[in-house]
């Protein structure tokens, strides 16, 4: 079983729509979780960190469900500029540096 | 967050040769990391580069193939040795930054390597 699993998509949504991505992780002891955004031919950029039950930043909300071992990312009022691949990332050990990356979910926001 | 630069940004190399990739950070950092992202795939950690000690390699990666230097707290190099077409990939360095009591990683712009 992979450490981190994501639906690869693609998700094609109209501008203004709300879209949600889910990500599951295998190590129940994992402590920290992240969503990164990666544009085509660019490096991943940290979008949100999730250390407790969730985190909200403007139109973006991340939620953590430890019992079911999944993290979600909700994007409200989608913009064209939100089109990118969203990577779910898990740090399986407190104090360790190893990050496990999901394969990413591709989002395209359509005018 | 730290500003990270990498050189070269891209290169096309012949098989059997070696390429050294440089990563420069604008502030002192303890931990630097090297990742590989093969076409259509996600990121895989190659090794962790600590200043003053040997790099720690992940399963499937060895020092002879990917030697790493970390001469100071702002700089690291990764060499891809005796290259083959399977080494064609994007190579990214990252650094760790402490935020709110937890460590977050930030990535350099990457080096796109094509081996012919």
Backbone of each chain as ProteinMPNN parsed JSONL, in Angstrom:
{"seq_chain_A": "XXXXXXXXXXXXXXXXXXXXXXXXXXXXXXXXXXXXXXXXXXXXXXXXXXXXXXXXXXXXXXXXXXXXXXXXXXXXXXXXXXXXXXXXXXXXXXXXXXXXXXXXXXXXXXX", "coords_chain_A": {"N_chain_A": [[0.848, -1.192, 0.0], [0.51, 2.237, -0.806], [2.17, 5.03, 0.744], [0.889, 7.496, 0.642], [-2.093, 8.354, -0.918], [-3.811, 9.64, -3.676], [-6.585, 10.831, -5.608], [-5.992, 11.032, -8.963], [-7.357, 12.65, -10.712], [-8.242, 14.055, -13.941], [-9.745, 17.008, -12.482], [-12.178, 18.979, -13.748], [-13.525, 22.028, -13.523], [-16.021, 24.655, -13.46], [-15.416, 28.21, -13.386], [-15.809, 29.738, -10.219], [-16.918, 27.591, -8.978], [-17.076, 25.165, -6.288], [-14.653, 22.942, -5.165], [-13.402, 19.784, -4.077], [-10.712, 17.883, -2.818], [-9.557, 14.678, -1.892], [-7.324, 12.829, 0.216], [-5.59, 9.99, 1.242], [-3.752, 8.427, 3.885], [-1.3, 6.049, 5.005], [0.096, 5.567, 7.382], [-0.77, 5.567, 10.613], [0.399, 6.953, 12.652], [1.274, 9.337, 11.709], [2.131, 12.793, 11.81], [2.221, 15.408, 10.772], [0.93, 17.297, 8.046], [0.533, 18.315, 4.673], [-0.493, 20.482, 2.019], [0.59, 20.984, -1.193], [1.028, 23.072, -4.035], [1.546, 22.608, -7.441], [2.547, 24.034, -10.344], [2.627, 23.615, -13.912], [5.748, 22.479, -14.976], [7.045, 23.749, -12.913], [8.336, 24.273, -9.543], [7.107, 22.562, -6.564], [4.954, 24.426, -4.454], [4.359, 25.431, -1.157], [1.143, 25.286, 0.026], [-0.704, 24.925, 2.163], [-0.372, 24.073, 5.602], [-1.196, 21.415, 7.799], [-1.821, 20.784, 10.996], [-3.451, 20.257, 13.124], [-6.861, 19.67, 13.519], [-7.641, 20.991, 11.291], [-7.3, 23.656, 8.848], [-7.648, 26.975, 7.676], [-7.477, 29.227, 4.975], [-8.342, 31.942, 3.537], [-9.938, 31.258, 0.563], [-9.373, 28.625, 0.723], [-9.585, 25.548, 2.418], [-8.362, 23.18, 4.596], [-8.809, 19.942, 5.883], [-8.418, 17.545, 8.457], [-8.823, 14.18, 9.135], [-8.228, 12.073, 11.477], [-9.118, 9.616, 12.409], [-10.099, 8.296, 10.184], [-7.972, 8.545, 8.615], [-7.519, 10.497, 6.556], [-6.983, 13.429, 4.543], [-8.374, 16.445, 3.482], [-8.809, 18.878, 0.879], [-10.397, 21.842, 0.303], [-11.574, 24.007, -2.113], [-12.997, 27.057, -2.54], [-15.126, 29.119, -4.614], [-13.732, 28.963, -7.173], [-10.943, 30.039, -9.106], [-9.537, 30.908, -12.31], [-6.824, 30.924, -12.057], [-6.357, 29.007, -10.183], [-5.89, 26.643, -11.401], [-3.909, 23.843, -11.485], [-1.629, 21.305, -10.267], [-2.32, 19.567, -7.339], [-0.625, 18.571, -4.551], [-0.66, 16.144, -2.091], [0.906, 15.796, 0.987], [2.728, 14.028, 3.404], [4.188, 13.861, 6.591], [5.56, 11.269, 8.185], [6.645, 10.928, 10.71], [7.168, 12.45, 13.811], [9.404, 15.094, 14.12], [11.044, 14.015, 12.258], [12.402, 14.221, 8.928], [11.548, 13.191, 6.61], [9.451, 13.337, 3.897], [6.458, 12.181, 2.467], [5.105, 12.055, -0.694], [2.036, 12.437, -2.383], [0.757, 11.463, -5.611], [-0.496, 13.54, -6.76], [-3.257, 15.692, -7.623], [-4.885, 16.758, -10.419], [-6.142, 19.877, -11.311], [-8.309, 21.728, -13.334], [-9.599, 24.817, -13.991], [-12.314, 26.106, -15.601], [-13.232, 28.699, -17.881]], "CA_chain_A": [[0.0, 0.0, 0.0], [1.303, 3.459, -0.864], [2.098, 5.876, 1.942], [-0.075, 8.572, 0.404], [-2.836, 8.098, -2.142], [-4.713, 10.705, -4.12], [-7.274, 10.69, -6.882], [-5.211, 11.867, -9.887], [-8.202, 13.525, -11.52], [-8.331, 15.493, -13.688], [-10.961, 17.679, -12.104], [-12.445, 20.143, -14.587], [-14.653, 22.709, -12.88], [-16.202, 26.024, -13.953], [-15.09, 29.301, -12.477], [-16.786, 29.994, -9.174], [-17.361, 26.342, -8.349], [-16.361, 24.635, -5.124], [-14.097, 21.616, -5.486], [-12.728, 19.168, -2.93], [-9.83, 16.75, -3.083], [-9.254, 13.857, -0.724], [-6.032, 12.159, 0.221], [-5.508, 9.053, 2.361], [-2.388, 8.068, 4.256], [-1.301, 4.701, 5.574], [0.719, 5.512, 8.701], [-1.671, 6.21, 11.567], [1.167, 7.785, 13.576], [1.703, 10.563, 11.019], [1.858, 13.957, 12.655], [2.028, 16.667, 10.058], [0.359, 17.101, 6.729], [0.673, 19.533, 3.877], [-0.922, 20.549, 0.635], [1.439, 21.794, -2.056], [0.53, 23.337, -5.362], [2.62, 22.571, -8.431], [2.192, 24.427, -11.694], [3.35, 22.867, -14.939], [7.174, 22.804, -15.143], [7.498, 24.566, -11.788], [8.535, 23.522, -8.316], [5.966, 22.6, -5.646], [4.901, 25.54, -3.501], [3.533, 25.108, -0.007], [-0.156, 25.959, 0.042], [-1.218, 24.903, 3.524], [0.082, 23.047, 6.541], [-2.312, 20.95, 8.616], [-1.233, 20.149, 12.161], [-4.506, 19.809, 14.038], [-8.002, 19.128, 12.783], [-7.823, 21.664, 10.022], [-6.704, 24.967, 8.65], [-8.359, 27.726, 6.651], [-6.756, 30.396, 4.49], [-9.126, 32.517, 2.446], [-10.838, 30.333, -0.144], [-8.843, 27.272, 0.878], [-9.763, 24.915, 3.717], [-7.851, 21.811, 4.699], [-9.325, 19.246, 7.057], [-7.737, 16.304, 8.784], [-9.622, 13.192, 9.855], [-7.24, 11.072, 11.92], [-9.763, 8.304, 12.579], [-10.208, 7.68, 8.869], [-6.668, 8.748, 7.966], [-7.55, 11.235, 5.298], [-6.909, 14.881, 4.558], [-9.088, 17.002, 2.344], [-8.585, 20.281, 0.526], [-11.592, 22.431, -0.294], [-11.339, 25.306, -2.747], [-14.263, 27.735, -2.825], [-15.088, 30.207, -5.592], [-12.54, 28.651, -7.978], [-10.436, 31.009, -10.075], [-8.742, 30.315, -13.39], [-5.449, 30.791, -11.57], [-6.232, 27.84, -9.301], [-5.534, 25.474, -12.223], [-2.581, 23.359, -11.093], [-1.67, 19.994, -9.623], [-2.272, 19.721, -5.883], [0.074, 17.437, -3.968], [-0.872, 15.836, -0.674], [2.22, 15.428, 1.509], [2.608, 13.563, 4.786], [5.394, 13.554, 7.358], [5.082, 10.157, 9.002], [7.246, 10.852, 12.036], [7.457, 13.729, 14.467], [10.823, 15.417, 14.196], [11.786, 13.48, 11.11], [12.373, 15.119, 7.788], [11.128, 12.503, 5.406], [8.111, 13.632, 3.442], [5.918, 11.296, 1.447], [4.284, 12.833, -1.609], [1.08, 11.805, -3.263], [1.034, 11.673, -7.03], [-1.082, 14.809, -7.173], [-4.581, 15.786, -8.25], [-4.832, 17.858, -11.383], [-7.345, 20.711, -11.375], [-8.426, 22.739, -14.379], [-10.759, 25.684, -13.828], [-12.714, 26.48, -16.961], [-13.96, 29.976, -17.895]], "C_chain_A": [[0.88, 1.237, 0.0], [1.13, 4.25, 0.419], [0.996, 6.926, 1.818], [-0.769, 8.292, -0.926], [-3.806, 9.235, -2.424], [-5.408, 10.282, -5.398], [-6.542, 11.592, -7.875], [-6.029, 12.858, -10.691], [-8.114, 13.152, -12.987], [-9.721, 15.933, -13.239], [-11.088, 18.912, -12.997], [-13.694, 20.821, -14.032], [-14.795, 24.101, -13.461], [-15.756, 27.037, -12.909], [-16.192, 29.501, -11.456], [-17.249, 28.747, -8.446], [-16.536, 26.049, -7.095], [-15.892, 23.225, -5.472], [-13.341, 21.095, -4.272], [-11.898, 17.984, -3.392], [-9.627, 15.994, -1.778], [-7.926, 13.154, -0.901], [-6.031, 11.217, 1.42], [-4.05, 8.708, 2.63], [-2.414, 6.773, 5.061], [-0.768, 4.632, 6.998], [-0.118, 6.29, 9.714], [-0.93, 7.119, 12.549], [1.624, 9.095, 12.955], [1.246, 11.78, 11.795], [1.581, 15.233, 11.89], [1.719, 16.392, 8.592], [0.387, 18.418, 5.974], [-0.048, 19.367, 2.556], [0.042, 21.482, -0.091], [0.718, 21.977, -3.381], [1.718, 23.303, -6.311], [2.058, 22.935, -9.799], [3.088, 23.685, -12.673], [4.789, 23.382, -15.067], [7.701, 23.751, -14.06], [7.692, 23.68, -10.564], [7.267, 23.535, -7.468], [6.077, 23.789, -4.704], [3.938, 25.191, -2.382], [2.27, 25.961, -0.004], [-0.685, 26.057, 1.473], [-0.554, 23.8, 4.324], [-1.092, 22.668, 7.426], [-1.738, 20.2, 9.803], [-2.279, 19.676, 13.151], [-5.665, 19.325, 13.182], [-8.197, 19.802, 11.436], [-7.198, 23.031, 9.998], [-7.468, 25.667, 7.54], [-7.543, 28.942, 6.269], [-7.515, 30.934, 3.287], [-10.08, 31.507, 1.839], [-10.454, 28.872, 0.05], [-9.052, 26.765, 2.309], [-9.221, 23.5, 3.654], [-8.402, 21.192, 5.966], [-8.611, 17.914, 7.202], [-8.688, 15.414, 9.56], [-8.689, 12.052, 10.234], [-7.854, 9.68, 12.023], [-9.823, 7.558, 11.251], [-8.939, 7.84, 8.043], [-6.812, 9.371, 6.584], [-7.481, 12.732, 5.575], [-7.66, 15.37, 3.33], [-8.653, 18.45, 2.11], [-9.813, 20.771, -0.204], [-11.218, 23.79, -0.868], [-12.705, 25.889, -3.096], [-14.056, 28.811, -3.878], [-13.852, 30.069, -6.491], [-12.224, 29.761, -8.977], [-9.659, 30.264, -11.158], [-7.322, 30.03, -12.906], [-5.261, 29.633, -10.59], [-5.85, 26.583, -10.08], [-4.088, 25.084, -11.949], [-2.74, 21.909, -10.647], [-1.477, 20.196, -8.132], [-1.724, 18.426, -5.272], [-0.244, 17.318, -2.485], [0.438, 15.272, -0.127], [2.091, 15.103, 2.992], [3.997, 13.367, 5.377], [5.018, 12.473, 8.36], [5.612, 10.129, 10.425], [7.505, 12.244, 12.584], [8.962, 13.935, 14.54], [11.628, 14.854, 13.063], [11.578, 14.391, 9.913], [11.813, 14.478, 6.533], [9.687, 12.85, 5.088], [7.706, 12.609, 2.397], [4.915, 12.085, 0.619], [3.272, 11.948, -2.307], [1.412, 12.136, -4.706], [0.373, 12.937, -7.57], [-2.445, 14.655, -7.814], [-4.57, 17.0, -9.16], [-6.182, 18.559, -11.46], [-7.243, 21.669, -12.553], [-9.712, 23.511, -14.141], [-11.068, 26.289, -15.184], [-13.498, 27.786, -16.926], [-15.457, 29.764, -18.091]], "O_chain_A": [[1.88, 1.293, 0.716], [0.103, 4.165, 1.092], [0.27, 7.202, 2.774], [-0.115, 8.026, -1.934], [-4.514, 9.718, -1.54], [-4.886, 9.479, -6.171], [-6.472, 12.802, -7.659], [-5.485, 13.791, -11.282], [-7.916, 11.97, -13.269], [-10.729, 15.312, -13.574], [-10.214, 19.779, -13.001], [-14.786, 20.254, -14.069], [-13.809, 24.684, -13.911], [-15.724, 26.752, -11.712], [-17.375, 29.439, -11.79], [-17.903, 28.839, -7.407], [-15.46, 26.607, -6.882], [-16.654, 22.42, -6.008], [-12.72, 21.86, -3.534], [-12.319, 17.194, -4.237], [-9.537, 16.588, -0.704], [-7.469, 12.916, -2.019], [-6.435, 11.617, 2.512], [-3.221, 8.699, 1.72], [-3.407, 6.444, 5.709], [-1.139, 3.73, 7.749], [-0.169, 7.519, 9.677], [-1.548, 7.958, 13.204], [2.298, 9.885, 13.616], [0.151, 11.816, 12.357], [0.779, 16.056, 12.331], [2.173, 15.415, 7.998], [0.277, 19.494, 6.563], [-0.193, 18.259, 2.041], [0.279, 22.613, 0.334], [-0.092, 21.145, -3.79], [2.765, 23.887, -6.033], [1.202, 22.235, -10.34], [4.159, 23.193, -12.315], [5.012, 24.58, -15.245], [8.683, 24.463, -14.271], [7.285, 22.519, -10.537], [6.431, 24.424, -7.63], [7.16, 24.114, -4.218], [2.832, 24.711, -2.631], [2.328, 27.191, -0.029], [-1.064, 27.133, 1.934], [-0.218, 22.739, 3.798], [-1.905, 23.527, 7.769], [-1.22, 19.095, 9.642], [-2.011, 18.773, 13.944], [-5.441, 18.623, 12.196], [-8.842, 19.249, 10.545], [-6.642, 23.504, 10.989], [-7.89, 25.031, 6.574], [-6.979, 29.615, 7.132], [-7.357, 30.449, 2.166], [-10.937, 30.961, 2.534], [-11.158, 27.98, -0.423], [-8.74, 27.456, 3.279], [-9.578, 22.722, 2.77], [-8.456, 21.844, 7.009], [-8.254, 17.257, 6.224], [-9.292, 15.852, 10.539], [-8.395, 11.177, 9.42], [-7.187, 8.681, 11.754], [-9.623, 6.345, 11.198], [-8.842, 7.339, 6.923], [-6.305, 8.854, 5.588], [-7.849, 13.226, 6.641], [-7.581, 14.763, 2.262], [-8.196, 19.139, 3.021], [-10.225, 20.191, -1.208], [-10.617, 24.62, -0.185], [-13.473, 25.291, -3.85], [-12.959, 29.35, -4.024], [-13.024, 30.978, -6.549], [-13.114, 30.337, -9.602], [-9.19, 29.145, -10.951], [-6.703, 29.038, -13.29], [-4.133, 29.315, -10.212], [-5.52, 25.562, -9.476], [-3.165, 25.874, -12.147], [-3.842, 21.361, -10.649], [-0.572, 20.915, -7.709], [-2.283, 17.345, -5.453], [-0.109, 18.278, -1.726], [1.015, 14.363, -0.723], [1.425, 15.82, 3.74], [4.875, 12.78, 4.744], [4.243, 12.724, 9.283], [5.094, 9.392, 11.264], [8.012, 13.112, 11.874], [9.7, 13.049, 14.972], [12.803, 15.192, 12.92], [10.676, 15.228, 9.904], [11.626, 15.144, 5.515], [8.801, 12.672, 5.925], [8.507, 12.218, 1.548], [3.996, 12.703, 1.156], [3.595, 10.852, -2.765], [2.253, 12.991, -4.98], [0.644, 13.356, -8.695], [-2.752, 13.648, -8.452], [-4.284, 18.118, -8.732], [-7.221, 17.926, -11.648], [-6.225, 22.334, -12.744], [-10.793, 22.924, -14.094], [-10.213, 26.897, -15.827], [-14.339, 27.977, -16.047], [-16.218, 30.732, -18.127]]}, "seq_chain_B": "XXXXXXXXXXXXXXXXXXXXXXXXXXXXXXXXXXXXXXXXXXXXXXXXXXXXXXXXXXXXXXXXXXXXXXXXXXXXXXXXXXXXXXXXXXXXXXXXXXXXXXXXXXXXXXXXXXXX", "coords_chain_B": {"N_chain_B": [[9.759, 32.808, 3.963], [12.713, 30.911, 3.044], [14.782, 31.894, 0.265], [15.521, 30.129, -2.579], [17.871, 29.046, -4.93], [18.792, 27.358, -7.946], [21.292, 25.853, -9.978], [22.386, 24.195, -12.952], [19.435, 25.499, -14.618], [18.401, 23.868, -16.482], [19.543, 21.087, -18.473], [21.039, 19.257, -21.126], [22.433, 16.189, -21.497], [24.995, 13.827, -22.37], [24.882, 10.253, -22.31], [26.719, 8.477, -19.822], [28.221, 10.596, -18.93], [28.693, 13.075, -16.298], [26.831, 15.259, -14.156], [26.812, 18.139, -12.196], [24.731, 19.639, -9.879], [23.86, 22.694, -8.457], [22.781, 24.15, -5.397], [21.63, 26.957, -3.814], [20.997, 28.848, -0.917], [19.39, 31.662, 0.613], [19.715, 32.058, 3.288], [21.0, 30.737, 6.39], [20.658, 27.291, 6.825], [19.867, 24.265, 8.489], [19.132, 21.724, 7.51], [19.168, 20.322, 4.3], [17.668, 19.076, 1.358], [17.518, 16.666, -1.282], [15.58, 15.958, -4.075], [13.944, 13.898, -6.537], [11.981, 14.159, -9.434], [10.404, 12.315, -11.573], [9.224, 12.109, -14.983], [5.79, 12.78, -15.088], [5.376, 11.831, -12.556], [5.353, 11.834, -8.921], [7.244, 13.438, -6.263], [10.342, 12.082, -5.147], [12.381, 11.416, -2.427], [15.853, 11.732, -2.518], [18.157, 12.096, -0.905], [19.263, 13.354, 2.285], [21.0, 16.218, 3.113], [23.377, 17.108, 5.35], [25.155, 19.649, 6.989], [28.573, 19.293, 7.556], [28.576, 16.569, 7.909], [28.22, 13.267, 6.457], [25.947, 12.74, 3.724], [22.617, 11.451, 4.072], [21.212, 8.718, 2.6], [18.306, 7.646, 0.835], [16.431, 4.588, 0.47], [17.344, 2.8, -2.381], [18.916, 4.68, -3.534], [22.303, 5.595, -3.982], [25.55, 6.613, -2.79], [27.646, 6.548, -4.633], [26.44, 6.932, -7.071], [24.977, 9.267, -6.733], [26.629, 11.483, -5.527], [26.93, 13.863, -2.897], [27.566, 17.141, -1.785], [28.064, 19.303, 1.04], [29.166, 21.943, 1.902], [28.781, 24.216, 3.509], [26.349, 26.139, 5.435], [24.619, 27.244, 3.625], [24.686, 26.149, 1.126], [24.691, 23.486, -1.283], [25.587, 20.638, -3.263], [24.54, 18.35, -5.768], [25.552, 15.551, -7.507], [24.941, 13.877, -10.491], [25.943, 10.915, -11.54], [27.691, 9.15, -14.152], [25.625, 9.069, -16.19], [22.48, 7.839, -17.434], [19.758, 7.4, -19.789], [17.583, 6.888, -18.105], [17.959, 8.52, -15.973], [16.921, 10.907, -16.641], [15.108, 13.589, -15.558], [13.486, 15.803, -13.2], [15.375, 17.53, -10.888], [15.265, 18.52, -7.595], [16.108, 20.754, -4.997], [15.518, 21.223, -1.527], [14.702, 23.063, 1.463], [14.442, 23.201, 5.031], [12.175, 24.852, 7.177], [11.351, 26.318, 10.227], [8.146, 26.658, 11.442], [5.671, 27.858, 13.445], [6.269, 25.907, 15.318], [6.492, 23.583, 13.895], [8.109, 21.829, 11.212], [8.47, 22.968, 7.929], [8.838, 22.413, 4.431], [10.548, 23.975, 1.755], [10.93, 24.512, -1.723], [13.484, 24.619, -4.236], [13.762, 25.979, -7.622], [14.245, 23.849, -9.314], [16.055, 21.547, -11.463], [16.059, 20.67, -14.707], [16.789, 17.785, -16.222], [17.913, 16.165, -19.086], [18.878, 13.19, -20.514], [20.662, 11.916, -23.142]], "CA_chain_B": [[10.484, 31.57, 3.723], [14.0, 31.074, 2.387], [14.825, 31.979, -1.201], [16.404, 29.039, -3.02], [18.175, 29.055, -6.36], [19.487, 26.174, -8.436], [21.979, 25.944, -11.266], [21.683, 24.927, -14.004], [17.978, 25.309, -14.596], [18.162, 22.715, -17.34], [20.71, 20.654, -19.227], [20.942, 18.044, -21.932], [23.733, 15.565, -21.313], [25.168, 12.529, -23.007], [25.007, 9.141, -21.373], [28.074, 8.199, -19.38], [28.827, 11.784, -18.33], [28.175, 13.455, -14.974], [26.376, 16.644, -14.027], [26.699, 18.628, -10.817], [23.682, 20.637, -9.691], [24.124, 23.52, -7.287], [21.631, 24.717, -4.694], [22.053, 28.066, -2.953], [19.915, 29.396, -0.093], [19.748, 33.018, 1.042], [19.883, 32.085, 4.731], [21.609, 29.501, 6.878], [19.695, 26.242, 7.14], [20.521, 23.048, 8.953], [18.825, 20.565, 6.664], [18.84, 20.493, 2.888], [17.205, 17.809, 0.814], [17.504, 16.526, -2.732], [14.474, 15.138, -4.558], [13.84, 13.66, -7.964], [10.613, 14.033, -9.924], [10.447, 11.766, -12.922], [8.088, 12.582, -15.789], [4.459, 12.304, -14.75], [5.329, 11.223, -11.233], [5.523, 12.765, -7.811], [8.607, 13.618, -5.812], [10.975, 11.037, -4.358], [13.56, 11.914, -1.729], [17.105, 11.04, -2.812], [19.028, 12.114, 0.269], [19.288, 14.515, 3.171], [22.366, 16.736, 3.186], [23.65, 17.806, 6.597], [26.452, 20.306, 6.979], [29.557, 18.712, 8.458], [28.507, 15.107, 7.971], [27.85, 12.659, 5.181], [24.523, 12.747, 3.408], [21.857, 10.241, 4.374], [20.526, 8.343, 1.37], [17.094, 6.836, 0.931], [16.507, 3.284, -0.185], [17.353, 2.871, -3.836], [19.864, 5.716, -3.964], [23.613, 5.338, -3.391], [26.483, 7.737, -2.854], [28.469, 6.492, -5.844], [25.643, 7.427, -8.185], [24.507, 10.624, -6.418], [27.412, 12.12, -4.478], [26.394, 15.14, -2.417], [28.431, 17.939, -0.916], [27.38, 20.314, 1.855], [30.327, 22.611, 2.509], [28.381, 25.217, 4.505], [24.925, 26.126, 5.778], [23.801, 27.885, 2.592], [25.021, 25.621, -0.199], [24.847, 22.047, -1.454], [25.6, 20.151, -4.642], [24.189, 16.956, -6.081], [26.093, 15.113, -8.781], [24.355, 12.688, -11.093], [27.138, 10.33, -12.136], [27.562, 8.081, -15.163], [24.2, 9.191, -16.478], [21.772, 7.061, -18.439], [18.468, 8.048, -20.079], [16.666, 6.721, -16.968], [18.194, 9.616, -15.024], [16.203, 12.104, -17.098], [14.19, 13.891, -14.473], [13.702, 17.096, -12.562], [16.023, 17.391, -9.589], [14.906, 19.682, -6.778], [16.576, 20.821, -3.619], [14.581, 21.886, -0.615], [15.22, 23.368, 2.791], [13.459, 23.112, 6.086], [12.009, 26.082, 7.925], [10.498, 26.084, 11.388], [7.009, 27.576, 11.451], [4.654, 27.459, 14.41], [6.678, 24.711, 16.032], [6.606, 22.455, 12.98], [8.997, 22.055, 10.086], [7.904, 22.986, 6.588], [9.884, 22.381, 3.415], [10.395, 24.858, 0.605], [11.68, 23.944, -2.826], [14.108, 25.411, -5.28], [13.035, 25.938, -8.9], [14.462, 22.591, -10.002], [16.953, 21.399, -12.609], [15.464, 19.71, -15.654], [17.888, 17.051, -16.859], [17.609, 15.211, -20.146], [20.061, 12.398, -20.873], [20.454, 11.335, -24.477]], "C_chain_B": [[11.778, 31.856, 2.973], [13.851, 31.157, 0.872], [15.895, 31.005, -1.674], [16.633, 29.158, -4.515], [18.939, 27.782, -6.719], [20.149, 26.478, -9.779], [22.436, 24.566, -11.684], [20.179, 24.723, -13.889], [17.591, 24.127, -15.475], [19.453, 22.346, -18.041], [20.359, 19.402, -20.018], [22.325, 17.421, -21.939], [23.779, 14.226, -22.038], [25.323, 11.442, -21.963], [26.481, 8.896, -21.063], [28.77, 9.395, -18.744], [28.194, 12.056, -16.972], [27.785, 14.921, -14.986], [26.287, 16.997, -12.555], [25.705, 19.768, -10.768], [23.962, 21.38, -8.394], [22.823, 24.055, -6.707], [22.138, 25.746, -3.695], [20.845, 28.626, -2.213], [20.353, 30.753, 0.434], [19.872, 33.154, 2.554], [20.477, 30.757, 5.18], [20.532, 28.498, 7.288], [20.44, 24.992, 7.558], [20.356, 21.919, 7.952], [18.542, 21.009, 5.235], [18.546, 19.112, 2.32], [17.291, 17.837, -0.711], [16.421, 15.526, -3.129], [14.619, 14.926, -6.059], [12.35, 13.557, -8.311], [10.684, 13.574, -11.368], [9.177, 12.137, -13.661], [6.768, 11.945, -15.369], [4.329, 11.704, -13.37], [5.514, 12.283, -10.153], [6.985, 12.768, -7.355], [9.079, 12.439, -4.974], [12.234, 11.614, -3.726], [14.764, 11.064, -2.086], [17.934, 10.939, -1.539], [18.829, 13.401, 1.051], [20.741, 14.944, 3.34], [22.535, 17.567, 4.446], [25.034, 18.434, 6.518], [27.373, 19.647, 7.992], [29.483, 17.215, 8.616], [28.11, 14.572, 6.603], [26.346, 12.695, 4.978], [23.899, 11.4, 3.771], [20.996, 9.902, 3.171], [19.315, 7.468, 1.65], [17.298, 5.527, 0.172], [16.43, 3.458, -1.701], [18.31, 3.902, -4.397], [21.186, 5.501, -3.232], [24.563, 6.491, -3.672], [27.303, 7.729, -4.13], [27.736, 7.084, -7.045], [25.253, 8.897, -7.986], [25.343, 11.244, -5.293], [26.902, 13.524, -4.171], [27.465, 15.839, -1.597], [27.595, 18.943, -0.155], [28.473, 21.078, 2.608], [29.98, 23.649, 3.567], [26.865, 25.215, 4.648], [24.036, 26.773, 4.724], [23.942, 27.235, 1.221], [25.119, 24.107, -0.174], [24.934, 21.739, -2.943], [25.182, 18.695, -4.683], [24.803, 16.641, -7.43], [25.347, 13.865, -9.239], [25.46, 12.07, -11.946], [26.789, 9.271, -13.174], [26.107, 7.981, -15.628], [23.725, 8.247, -17.57], [20.444, 7.753, -18.708], [17.466, 7.929, -18.926], [16.851, 7.8, -15.92], [17.529, 10.91, -15.466], [15.075, 12.396, -16.127], [14.339, 15.359, -14.107], [14.302, 16.832, -11.192], [15.795, 18.683, -8.8], [15.617, 19.613, -5.432], [15.515, 21.522, -2.787], [15.285, 22.143, 0.708], [14.069, 23.342, 3.771], [13.395, 24.439, 6.839], [11.038, 25.814, 9.063], [9.39, 27.122, 11.409], [5.971, 27.053, 12.434], [4.984, 26.178, 15.148], [6.802, 23.474, 15.165], [7.496, 22.839, 11.798], [8.226, 21.983, 8.773], [9.043, 23.005, 5.587], [9.519, 23.27, 2.239], [11.376, 24.426, -0.478], [12.333, 24.995, -3.703], [13.372, 25.211, -6.588], [13.278, 24.664, -9.709], [15.462, 22.686, -11.14], [16.383, 20.302, -13.491], [16.59, 19.063, -16.438], [17.35, 16.085, -17.896], [18.904, 14.505, -20.535], [19.788, 11.683, -22.194], [21.412, 10.166, -24.736]], "O_chain_B": [[11.925, 32.904, 2.345], [12.937, 30.583, 0.28], [17.038, 31.056, -1.221], [15.687, 29.351, -5.28], [19.644, 27.21, -5.887], [19.637, 27.248, -10.592], [22.854, 23.799, -10.816], [19.717, 23.863, -13.139], [16.578, 23.468, -15.237], [20.35, 23.175, -18.192], [19.503, 18.608, -19.627], [23.291, 18.065, -22.347], [22.756, 13.588, -22.282], [25.831, 11.682, -20.869], [27.358, 9.077, -21.908], [29.799, 9.234, -18.088], [27.274, 11.355, -16.551], [28.343, 15.721, -15.736], [25.744, 16.231, -11.759], [25.816, 20.74, -11.515], [24.264, 20.773, -7.367], [21.885, 24.372, -7.438], [22.97, 25.443, -2.84], [19.794, 28.853, -2.811], [21.539, 30.978, 0.676], [20.111, 34.253, 3.054], [20.458, 29.775, 4.438], [19.602, 28.84, 8.019], [21.518, 24.698, 7.041], [21.321, 21.243, 7.594], [17.779, 21.945, 4.996], [19.113, 18.111, 2.758], [17.155, 18.886, -1.341], [16.349, 14.415, -2.605], [15.316, 15.668, -6.75], [11.568, 12.949, -7.579], [10.987, 14.356, -12.269], [8.162, 12.446, -13.037], [6.649, 10.721, -15.305], [3.293, 11.128, -13.036], [5.789, 13.45, -10.43], [7.846, 12.166, -7.996], [8.316, 11.87, -4.192], [13.055, 12.228, -4.409], [14.725, 9.838, -1.979], [18.359, 9.854, -1.141], [18.301, 14.391, 0.545], [21.604, 14.13, 3.669], [21.905, 18.614, 4.592], [25.977, 17.809, 6.031], [27.001, 19.462, 9.151], [30.253, 16.638, 9.384], [27.717, 15.325, 5.712], [25.574, 12.682, 5.937], [24.562, 10.363, 3.775], [20.149, 10.697, 2.764], [19.308, 6.661, 2.579], [18.207, 5.388, -0.646], [15.568, 4.165, -2.224], [18.492, 3.985, -5.611], [21.205, 5.257, -2.026], [24.41, 7.235, -4.641], [27.626, 8.792, -4.661], [28.358, 7.671, -7.93], [25.204, 9.671, -8.942], [24.814, 11.503, -4.212], [26.499, 14.268, -5.065], [28.179, 15.211, -0.816], [26.55, 19.386, -0.631], [28.67, 20.876, 3.806], [30.802, 23.936, 4.438], [26.18, 24.385, 4.051], [22.821, 26.846, 4.907], [23.369, 27.727, 0.249], [25.564, 23.513, 0.808], [24.42, 22.486, -3.776], [25.437, 17.921, -3.76], [24.599, 17.379, -8.394], [25.15, 12.924, -8.471], [25.862, 12.643, -12.958], [25.76, 8.599, -13.098], [25.457, 6.946, -15.478], [24.462, 7.907, -18.495], [20.036, 8.613, -17.927], [16.589, 8.782, -18.786], [15.987, 7.981, -15.062], [17.569, 11.906, -14.742], [14.198, 11.562, -15.901], [15.202, 16.064, -14.632], [13.795, 16.009, -10.429], [16.091, 19.781, -9.272], [15.711, 18.553, -4.814], [14.721, 22.313, -3.297], [16.308, 21.536, 1.028], [12.899, 23.445, 3.404], [14.419, 25.068, 7.105], [10.017, 25.153, 8.872], [9.656, 28.324, 11.395], [5.455, 25.946, 12.279], [4.086, 25.443, 15.56], [7.184, 22.413, 15.66], [7.614, 24.01, 11.439], [7.441, 21.064, 8.541], [10.106, 23.559, 5.868], [8.374, 23.319, 1.79], [12.505, 24.028, -0.19], [11.817, 26.097, -3.888], [12.466, 24.382, -6.676], [12.582, 24.425, -10.696], [15.689, 23.756, -11.705], [16.244, 19.154, -13.069], [17.266, 19.722, -17.228], [16.451, 15.29, -17.622], [19.904, 15.153, -20.846], [18.812, 10.946, -22.334], [21.373, 9.563, -25.809]]}, "name": "protein", "num_of_chains": 2, "seq": "XXXXXXXXXXXXXXXXXXXXXXXXXXXXXXXXXXXXXXXXXXXXXXXXXXXXXXXXXXXXXXXXXXXXXXXXXXXXXXXXXXXXXXXXXXXXXXXXXXXXXXXXXXXXXXXXXXXXXXXXXXXXXXXXXXXXXXXXXXXXXXXXXXXXXXXXXXXXXXXXXXXXXXXXXXXXXXXXXXXXXXXXXXXXXXXXXXXXXXXXXXXXXXXXXXXXXXXXXXXXXXXXXXX"}
